């Protein structure tokens, strides 16, 4: 039986029932992994595992391998989520088009899962923790495990404004203190990496050739995307721990001094300018609490659609009524289940 390889314009060949092994017995029932969420959510399900096993070495003070796996938020995602992809620890296939060779995406091709088995400095996960990471990768490695995590235009604009407060509002500071090594807001070059590094790499329609020379650089081992993106340079949870501030800060003052001691201590007026700009961006973002923060509320589009399908009552007020977005999503999915009249209990 050719299955998916049947010509699309031709019905399957007539075959004897006895020739099909799949028809010699009843279909197998799908058995879910008991005790795991239907949809994995990175902040809720994966980050606690990283906190227990990885953050001791991969945090702002230590930063082994230059990798940060703390859950602090950048403009769009957590630093840990961004870092896992920027350093190619998860092979989910989202950045490529077309077919992939066998075992080139998913858990079998993700270095993260191999390291979690004890090969990486003894980071040995429990069976449940390992299965959680496995399920997360196999389900596409999402950041948000809820439709409520989808951002609208207003959310995107707030994030863009927070970034602009630093790289546009404090442009004179960056030009003066960082410009000798970094092209501020300019194209990449051999000796001057831009701050921030552009994150929108455009491909042609077939996805085989990059449109810009900048894209070619992300295949290098020293990926500038992992080091110079606004998504890792700016910390909108704890602004003083932003790598943009720590990298040029002297070690004696608690910094990394990776750029030399550009700032000898935190009293430097330019350091304070940059810190203030990041704190202002944090204030803007905190005014509309984001996904994975304690006071997060889904946007009006999510509420509107859940009311439309009868999942939330028409009287629901997102500004004051409590909501468990994961339970609401479950109720929405359950509303789509097929429930035969002669069946005692519904099945997905």
C-alpha positions as CSV (number, residue, x, y, z in Angstrom):
1,X,0.0,0.0,0.0
2,X,1.6,3.3,-1.1
3,X,-0.3,5.6,1.3
4,X,1.0,9.1,1.1
5,X,2.9,8.2,-2.1
6,X,-0.2,7.6,-4.1
7,X,-0.5,9.9,-7.1
8,X,-2.8,12.8,-6.1
9,X,-4.8,12.4,-9.4
10,X,-5.4,8.7,-9.0
11,X,-7.5,6.6,-6.6
12,X,-5.7,3.8,-4.7
13,X,-5.3,0.5,-6.6
14,X,-7.8,-2.1,-5.8
15,X,-6.2,-4.6,-3.4
16,X,-7.4,-7.5,-1.5
17,X,-8.2,-6.9,2.2
18,X,-5.9,-9.8,3.1
19,X,-3.0,-8.0,1.5
20,X,-3.2,-5.0,4.0
21,X,-1.7,-5.8,7.3
22,X,-3.3,-2.8,8.9
23,X,-6.8,-4.2,8.1
24,X,-6.1,-7.6,9.8
25,X,-6.9,-6.2,13.2
26,X,-8.8,-3.4,14.9
27,X,-7.2,0.0,15.0
28,X,-4.9,0.8,17.9
29,X,-6.2,3.3,20.4
30,X,-4.0,6.3,20.9
31,X,-2.6,6.3,24.4
32,X,-1.6,9.7,25.7
33,X,1.2,10.2,28.1
34,X,-0.6,10.3,31.4
35,X,-0.1,13.3,33.7
36,X,1.3,15.7,31.1
37,X,-0.5,18.8,29.7
38,X,-2.1,18.4,26.2
39,X,-0.1,21.4,25.1
40,X,3.3,22.2,26.6
41,X,4.0,25.8,27.6
42,X,7.6,26.9,27.8
43,X,7.4,29.3,30.8
44,X,5.1,26.9,32.8
45,X,6.5,23.5,31.9
46,X,10.1,23.9,30.6
47,X,11.6,26.9,32.5
48,X,11.3,25.2,35.9
49,X,13.4,22.3,34.6
50,X,16.0,24.7,33.4
51,X,15.9,26.5,36.7
52,X,16.6,23.3,38.6
53,X,19.3,21.9,36.3
54,X,20.9,24.7,34.2
55,X,20.6,28.2,35.6
56,X,23.3,27.7,38.2
57,X,25.9,27.8,35.3
58,X,24.0,29.6,32.6
59,X,22.9,32.8,34.3
60,X,24.0,36.5,34.1
61,X,26.8,36.3,36.6
62,X,28.4,33.1,35.3
63,X,27.1,32.6,31.7
64,X,29.1,29.5,30.8
65,X,29.4,29.1,27.0
66,X,27.9,32.6,26.7
67,X,24.5,30.9,27.1
68,X,21.8,32.4,29.4
69,X,19.0,30.1,30.5
70,X,17.3,32.3,33.1
71,X,13.7,33.1,32.5
72,X,14.0,36.9,32.5
73,X,12.1,38.5,29.7
74,X,13.5,40.3,26.7
75,X,11.2,42.3,24.4
76,X,9.5,39.3,22.9
77,X,10.4,36.1,24.7
78,X,12.4,34.9,27.7
79,X,16.2,34.9,27.4
80,X,16.2,31.2,27.9
81,X,13.8,30.5,25.1
82,X,15.7,32.8,22.7
83,X,19.1,31.4,23.7
84,X,18.1,27.7,23.0
85,X,17.2,28.6,19.4
86,X,20.0,31.1,18.9
87,X,22.5,28.5,19.9
88,X,20.7,25.8,17.9
89,X,20.0,23.6,20.9
90,X,16.5,22.8,19.5
91,X,15.9,21.5,16.0
92,X,12.3,22.3,15.3
93,X,12.5,23.0,11.6
94,X,10.7,26.4,11.8
95,X,13.6,28.2,10.1
96,X,13.6,26.0,6.9
97,X,11.2,25.3,4.1
98,X,10.3,22.1,2.4
99,X,11.1,18.5,3.3
100,X,13.8,17.6,5.7
101,X,16.0,14.5,5.8
102,X,15.0,11.8,8.4
103,X,15.9,12.6,12.0
104,X,17.1,16.1,11.1
105,X,14.4,17.9,13.2
106,X,12.7,17.1,16.4
107,X,14.0,15.5,19.6
108,X,16.4,13.2,17.8
109,X,18.3,16.2,16.3
110,X,18.1,18.5,19.3
111,X,21.4,18.7,21.3
112,X,19.4,19.9,24.3
113,X,17.8,16.5,24.9
114,X,21.1,14.7,24.6
115,X,22.7,17.0,27.2
116,X,19.8,16.5,29.5
117,X,20.6,12.8,29.7
118,X,23.6,13.3,31.9
119,X,26.3,13.9,29.3
120,X,26.5,17.7,30.1
121,X,28.3,18.2,33.4
122,X,26.0,15.6,35.1
123,X,22.7,17.4,34.3
124,X,20.6,14.3,34.8
125,X,16.8,14.8,34.6
126,X,14.2,12.7,36.2
127,X,12.2,10.5,33.7
128,X,9.3,13.0,34.0
129,X,11.5,16.0,33.3
130,X,13.1,14.3,30.4
131,X,9.7,13.4,28.9
132,X,8.5,17.0,29.3
133,X,11.4,18.3,27.3
134,X,10.9,15.6,24.7
135,X,7.2,16.3,24.4
136,X,7.9,20.1,24.1
137,X,10.3,19.6,21.3
138,X,8.2,17.0,19.5
139,X,5.2,19.3,19.6
140,X,7.0,22.1,17.8
141,X,8.8,23.7,20.8
142,X,6.3,26.6,21.3
143,X,6.9,29.5,23.7
144,X,3.2,30.0,24.6
145,X,1.1,26.9,25.2
146,X,-2.1,29.0,24.9
147,X,-3.9,31.0,22.2
148,X,-3.8,33.8,24.8
149,X,-0.1,34.2,24.1
150,X,-0.8,35.5,20.6
151,X,0.1,39.2,20.5
152,X,-1.9,41.9,18.7
153,X,-0.5,45.0,17.0
154,X,-0.7,47.0,20.2
155,X,1.5,44.4,22.1
156,X,4.0,44.4,19.2
157,X,4.2,48.2,19.2
158,X,4.8,48.4,22.9
159,X,7.7,45.9,22.6
160,X,9.1,47.9,19.7
161,X,8.9,51.1,21.6
162,X,10.7,49.6,24.6
163,X,13.6,48.6,22.3
164,X,13.6,52.0,20.6
165,X,14.0,53.8,23.9
166,X,17.4,52.2,24.2
167,X,18.8,51.9,20.7
168,X,17.2,55.2,19.4
169,X,16.7,57.2,22.6
170,X,20.2,56.5,23.8
171,X,21.9,56.4,20.4
172,X,24.4,59.1,21.3
173,X,25.6,57.0,24.2
174,X,26.0,53.9,22.1
175,X,27.8,55.8,19.4
176,X,30.2,57.4,21.8
177,X,31.0,54.4,24.0
178,X,30.4,51.5,21.7
179,X,30.7,52.8,18.2
180,X,34.4,52.1,17.7
181,X,33.6,48.3,17.7
182,X,29.9,48.2,16.9
183,X,27.9,49.7,14.0
184,X,24.9,51.1,15.8
185,X,21.9,50.4,13.7
186,X,24.0,49.9,10.5
187,X,24.6,46.9,8.3
188,X,27.0,44.2,9.5
189,X,30.6,44.3,8.4
190,X,33.7,42.2,8.9
191,X,35.0,44.2,11.8
192,X,31.9,46.0,13.2
193,X,29.0,44.0,14.3
194,X,25.8,46.0,14.6
195,X,23.8,46.7,17.7
196,X,21.2,45.4,17.7
197,X,21.8,42.6,15.2
198,X,18.8,42.5,12.7
199,X,16.5,39.6,13.3
200,X,14.4,39.5,10.1
201,X,16.3,37.4,7.6
202,X,14.4,37.4,4.3
203,X,14.7,34.5,2.0
204,X,13.6,34.1,-1.6
205,X,10.4,32.3,-2.4
206,X,12.0,28.9,-2.6
207,X,13.9,29.4,0.6
208,X,17.1,28.1,-0.9
209,X,19.2,31.3,-1.2
210,X,19.4,34.2,1.2
211,X,18.5,37.6,0.0
212,X,21.0,39.4,2.2
213,X,24.6,38.7,3.0
214,X,23.7,39.3,6.7
215,X,21.7,36.0,6.6
216,X,24.9,34.1,5.7
217,X,26.5,35.0,9.0
218,X,24.0,33.2,11.1
219,X,25.4,29.8,9.9
220,X,28.7,30.6,11.5
221,X,29.7,29.0,14.8
222,X,30.1,32.5,16.3
223,X,26.5,33.5,15.6
224,X,26.0,37.3,16.0
225,X,22.3,36.7,16.4
226,X,23.0,34.9,19.6
227,X,25.1,37.7,21.1
228,X,23.8,41.0,19.6
229,X,20.0,40.7,19.2
230,X,17.8,43.0,21.2
231,X,16.1,39.8,22.5
232,X,19.2,38.9,24.5
233,X,20.9,42.3,25.1
234,X,17.9,43.8,27.0
235,X,16.5,42.4,30.2
236,X,13.1,43.8,30.9
237,X,12.7,41.8,34.1
238,X,15.9,42.9,35.8
239,X,17.3,45.8,33.8
240,X,20.6,46.0,35.6
241,X,21.3,42.5,34.4
242,X,21.0,43.4,30.7
243,X,24.0,42.0,28.8
244,X,24.1,45.4,27.0
245,X,25.2,46.8,30.4
246,X,27.1,43.8,31.8
247,X,29.4,43.2,28.8
248,X,31.1,46.6,28.9
249,X,31.1,46.9,32.7
250,X,34.3,46.3,34.6
251,X,34.5,42.9,36.4
252,X,35.4,44.8,39.6
253,X,32.0,46.5,39.4
254,X,30.1,43.2,38.8
255,X,30.3,43.2,35.0
256,X,31.7,40.8,32.4
257,X,34.3,43.2,30.9
258,X,33.9,41.4,27.5
259,X,34.2,44.7,25.7
260,X,36.9,46.0,28.0
261,X,36.1,48.2,30.9
262,X,34.1,50.7,28.9
263,X,32.2,51.5,32.2
264,X,34.5,51.3,35.2
265,X,31.6,51.3,37.6
266,X,27.9,51.8,37.6
267,X,28.1,55.5,38.5
268,X,29.3,56.3,35.0
269,X,26.7,58.8,33.6
270,X,26.4,56.9,30.3
271,X,25.9,53.6,32.1
272,X,23.1,55.3,34.0
273,X,21.6,56.7,30.8
274,X,21.4,53.2,29.3
275,X,20.0,51.7,32.5
276,X,17.4,54.4,32.7
277,X,16.3,53.8,29.1
278,X,15.9,50.0,29.8
279,X,14.0,50.7,33.0
280,X,11.7,53.1,31.1
281,X,11.1,50.3,28.5
282,X,10.3,47.9,31.4
283,X,7.8,50.3,32.8
284,X,6.0,50.5,29.4
285,X,5.9,46.7,29.1
286,X,4.8,46.3,32.8
287,X,1.9,48.6,32.2
288,X,0.3,45.9,30.0
289,X,1.6,42.7,31.8
290,X,2.9,40.3,29.3
291,X,2.5,36.5,28.8
292,X,4.2,34.5,31.6
293,X,4.0,37.4,34.1
294,X,1.8,37.0,37.2
295,X,-0.7,39.8,36.2
296,X,-1.0,38.8,32.5
297,X,-4.5,39.2,31.0
298,X,-5.3,37.9,27.5
299,X,-5.9,40.6,24.9
300,X,-9.3,41.7,23.8
301,X,-9.2,39.6,20.6
302,X,-8.8,36.4,22.6
303,X,-11.6,37.3,25.0
304,X,-13.9,38.3,22.1
305,X,-13.4,35.0,20.3
306,X,-13.9,32.9,23.5
307,X,-17.2,34.8,24.1
308,X,-18.2,34.3,20.5
309,X,-17.9,30.5,20.9
310,X,-19.6,30.5,24.2
311,X,-16.5,29.5,26.2
312,X,-16.5,32.7,28.3
313,X,-19.7,34.3,29.4
314,X,-20.8,37.5,27.7
315,X,-20.4,39.3,31.0
316,X,-16.7,38.5,31.3
317,X,-14.6,41.6,32.0
318,X,-10.9,41.1,31.3
319,X,-10.0,44.0,33.4
320,X,-11.3,42.5,36.6
321,X,-12.5,39.0,36.3
322,X,-10.0,36.1,37.0
323,X,-9.2,33.7,34.2
324,X,-7.2,30.5,33.8
325,X,-6.2,30.7,30.1
326,X,-5.2,27.0,30.0
327,X,-8.6,25.9,31.3
328,X,-10.3,28.2,28.8
329,X,-8.3,26.7,26.0
330,X,-9.2,23.2,27.1
331,X,-12.9,24.1,27.2
332,X,-12.6,25.5,23.7
333,X,-10.9,22.4,22.3
334,X,-13.5,20.2,24.1
335,X,-16.3,22.1,22.4
336,X,-14.9,20.9,19.1
337,X,-14.9,17.2,20.0
338,X,-17.3,14.9,18.1
339,X,-19.9,13.5,20.5
340,X,-22.0,10.7,18.9
341,X,-25.5,10.5,20.4
342,X,-25.2,6.9,21.3
343,X,-21.8,7.3,22.9
344,X,-21.7,7.4,26.7
345,X,-18.7,9.7,27.0
346,X,-17.1,12.1,24.5
347,X,-13.7,11.3,23.0
348,X,-11.3,13.8,21.4
